[in-house]
Amino acid sequence: MKPTAIVLLALGLTLATPPSGAQDDGGSPHGDDFDLDCVKCHSEEGWTPIRKKPDFKHREVGRSLAGSHKRVACRSCHLTLEFAHVGGACADCHRDVHRGEFGFRCETCHVAKSWDNRRQMWDNHAKTLFPLNGAHATLDCGVCHFESSPFQYALTPTECFSCHADDYAGTTDPDHQLAGFPTDCQLCHGTGSWDPLGFPQHDAAFFPINSGTHAGEWDTCTDCHTISGDFSSFECIFCHAHPEGDTGREHEDLGNRYSYVSSECYRCHPRGVAEDD
């Protein structure tokens, strides 16, 4: 074969070879169902890279992109060039950190704009054994579900102490460990904040400090419980007048039955009012 013929043959084969990414039959590498003009994404310079601002709207193929999906690279979802072969469920692209405990309907708690759909999360949490109230409603999920029980949701402990053991051990006013306080935090604390303590059960179980004449008259437990760690001991006389003052005159009719001792105050006034005696 003559050299000229060889050159012409090589040139003919080159022209017959389709560009990279194109199909031999001239069809679209994106599948027969992808009927869009190539120039919407490609330029005359070559098939790749695609144009920086493709003239292509996802809604043109019947599926609009919402929220953060608008900023995702095409190949993040389309793993093959045949674009119709792509999963439509969230789990097709997003790893399920809940390990199937919540099923596969990500939209129950998440939205396309961001993962954090807090309003829906609160509503769903209200249906569990641990509704999110007070300060708990402002926490990130990971505070309870990742740090204490990594990637565990359905079996996360609901006892206060499971998350607040360090708070219990580190509290010194009063010292919870020394006093032998129970680890059921909600006996003394609410979900709004740790302070003020309040101890709502104190009124019914022991002595009214949140209602009646003593409400607002104290700041800390040590105002009445002056012996550290001994909450069975208390003092009344530090706040009330001495015998020669008003308190003494109010009890003159009791004679020697009156004793200016805190335990006696409590014996006659267990609810903290004069009508107790």
Secondary structure by P-SEA (a helix, b strand, c coil): ccaaaaaaaaaaaaaaccccccccccccccccccccccccccccccccccccccccccccccccccccccccccccccccccccccccccccccccccccccccccccccccccccaaaaaaaaaaacccccccccccccccccccccccccccccccccccccaaaaaacccccccccccccccccccccccccccccccccccccccccccccccccccccccccccccccccccccccccccaaaaaaccccccccccaaaaaaaccccccccc
